[in-house]
Amino acid sequence: MKFAFKTVAALALGLAVVGSVHAQDIVRHGAGSFPISSAVEIPAGKSIVYLSGSVPSVIHPDAPKDSLEAYGDTKAQTINVLESIQQQLKTLGLGLTDVVKMQVFLVGGPENGGKMDFDGFMAGYTQFFGPAAKQPVLPARSAFQIAGLAHPAWRVEIEVTAVRP
């Protein structure tokens, strides 16, 4: 009888250990002082949420409808898009701390000689992620310069992948 009890106890302990492996937290590997993670590990049992790309909305309605002034520069568009993503995540019961991957598409407009405004993007991004934002939970991230987006005044599109804790 003692043997059976010890076997059952050992089996229960083993299952508890296996269960705790599945309850692990997401692991984020730093990228030095740059405000991104170089890699993110997602343990088994987590739900992954893919958000479609978000683009800026008009922030200056008095400006001409199709103008850059209506949407703002790259920094303003980045802030606008990240606020939109933050709101979308909130409706799903998630937040920016749940973002594990971000892909950023930047357009180089004539205002920058055809080159993407990466500094403007970073000025907006760091208001949401990194030490200045007091939000140290960082996604793995890629940023690309692309030829254009669906609207000629858009300079930023961001898509994210989040994990439900």
SEDO-193836 format. One record per residue (C-alpha): x, y, z; residue in three letters. Coordinates in steps of 0.1 Angstrom, whole numbers, padded with zeros to 4 digits, always signed. Layout:
<atoms>
XYZALA
...
</atoms>
This chain:
<atoms>
+0000+0000+0000MET
+0029+0024+0008LYS
+0044+0017-0026PHE
+0012+0026-0044ALA
+0008+0058-0024PHE
+0044+0068-0031LYS
+0039+0060-0068THR
+0008+0081-0069VAL
+0025+0110-0051ALA
+0055+0108-0074ALA
+0032+0108-0104LEU
+0012+0138-0091ALA
+0045+0157-0084LEU
+0057+0149-0119GLY
+0024+0162-0135LEU
+0027+0194-0114ALA
+0062+0200-0127VAL
+0051+0194-0163VAL
+0021+0217-0158GLY
+0044+0244-0145SER
+0065+0242-0177VAL
+0034+0250-0197HIS
+0027+0279-0174ALA
+0060+0296-0181GLN
+0062+0332-0189ASP
+0072+0346-0223ILE
+0110+0350-0225VAL
+0124+0382-0241ARG
+0160+0385-0250HIS
+0175+0420-0249GLY
+0191+0438-0278ALA
+0214+0459-0257GLY
+0204+0495-0253SER
+0182+0495-0284PHE
+0145+0494-0274PRO
+0135+0461-0290ILE
+0139+0424-0281SER
+0164+0405-0302SER
+0143+0374-0298ALA
+0111+0363-0280VAL
+0102+0328-0268GLU
+0066+0318-0265ILE
+0059+0287-0244PRO
+0033+0261-0253ALA
-0002+0268-0243GLY
-0003+0305-0252LYS
-0028+0319-0277SER
-0012+0340-0304ILE
-0032+0370-0317VAL
-0023+0385-0351TYR
-0034+0421-0357LEU
-0037+0433-0393SER
-0016+0463-0403GLY
-0028+0496-0389SER
-0024+0529-0408VAL
-0028+0564-0396PRO
-0061+0583-0394SER
-0066+0620-0401VAL
-0053+0640-0371ILE
-0058+0675-0387HIS
-0092+0675-0402PRO
-0089+0712-0414ASP
-0060+0703-0437ALA
-0066+0692-0473PRO
-0080+0656-0473LYS
-0052+0639-0492ASP
-0023+0660-0478SER
+0005+0650-0455LEU
-0006+0678-0432GLU
-0039+0659-0426ALA
-0020+0628-0413TYR
+0011+0644-0398GLY
+0047+0636-0402ASP
+0062+0601-0395THR
+0064+0607-0357LYS
+0028+0619-0355ALA
+0016+0590-0377GLN
+0036+0565-0356THR
+0020+0578-0324ILE
-0015+0577-0341ASN
-0010+0542-0353VAL
+0004+0529-0320LEU
-0025+0545-0301GLU
-0049+0527-0325SER
-0031+0494-0319ILE
-0032+0500-0282GLN
-0070+0505-0284GLN
-0075+0475-0306GLN
-0055+0453-0282LEU
-0076+0467-0253LYS
-0108+0456-0269THR
-0093+0421-0271LEU
-0083+0422-0234GLY
-0047+0427-0242LEU
-0021+0455-0240GLY
+0012+0467-0255LEU
+0030+0445-0230THR
+0015+0415-0247ASP
+0030+0424-0281VAL
+0058+0400-0290VAL
+0064+0409-0327LYS
+0061+0441-0346MET
+0066+0448-0383GLN
+0069+0484-0394VAL
+0065+0496-0429PHE
+0078+0531-0435LEU
+0074+0552-0467VAL
+0101+0576-0478GLY
+0082+0607-0489GLY
+0095+0637-0509PRO
+0097+0657-0476GLU
+0127+0634-0467ASN
+0142+0631-0502GLY
+0125+0597-0507GLY
+0141+0582-0476LYS
+0121+0568-0446MET
+0122+0590-0415ASP
+0135+0563-0391PHE
+0143+0590-0365ASP
+0108+0603-0366GLY
+0095+0567-0363PHE
+0117+0561-0333MET
+0106+0593-0316ALA
+0070+0581-0318GLY
+0078+0544-0309TYR
+0098+0553-0278THR
+0068+0570-0264GLN
+0052+0535-0261PHE
+0082+0511-0258PHE
+0115+0514-0239GLY
+0129+0533-0209PRO
+0114+0567-0219ALA
+0080+0551-0220ALA
+0086+0534-0187LYS
+0074+0503-0204GLN
+0103+0478-0206PRO
+0084+0449-0222VAL
+0098+0450-0257LEU
+0087+0432-0289PRO
+0110+0417-0315ALA
+0107+0442-0343ARG
+0116+0448-0380SER
+0114+0480-0399ALA
+0113+0483-0436PHE
+0113+0511-0461GLN
+0087+0504-0488ILE
+0078+0522-0520ALA
+0043+0532-0508GLY
+0011+0525-0490LEU
-0026+0526-0502ALA
-0028+0563-0494HIS
-0002+0587-0508PRO
+0001+0606-0475ALA
+0006+0576-0453TRP
+0041+0572-0441ARG
+0036+0544-0415VAL
+0019+0510-0413GLU
+0024+0487-0383ILE
+0013+0452-0377GLU
+0018+0433-0345VAL
+0015+0399-0330THR
+0005+0396-0294ALA
+0003+0366-0270VAL
-0026+0361-0246ARG
-0011+0356-0211PRO
</atoms>
